[in-house]
Amino acid sequence: MSKILLVEDNEMNRDMLGRRLLRRGYAMCFAVDGPVGVSMAAIEQPDIILMDIALGEMDGWEATRRIKANPDTAGIPIIALTAHALATDLAKSIEAGCADFDTKPINLPRLLEKIEACLAASQLADC
């Protein structure tokens, strides 16, 4: 069972997406902001991180950069989640170290495909 860290400051979004992913068989852990997300990545060592971009004092891009700068968490794939579907947001997410990008509101089948693709690529990289 793959473990997902969901970094999301909106309680309703966190609860809704978390429950949907739990029903799909994923183990879940949660962070309410960027600093907690960085800490939780190191503590929980999830298989993948879903990172909201608009998080307040430390946005998702900065949290991603910090996770990728830590040798203990650098290999964890991160999918950026944002309500903004601009090409510049995609470019900033990739530049920060995200493996993929998805928009809100969440299209669960599409997000599940991206999660599985990132997990498969990560497992190949570990071989």
Order of alpha helices (4+ residues) and beta strands (2+ residues): beta-alpha-beta-alpha-beta-alpha-beta-alpha-beta-alpha
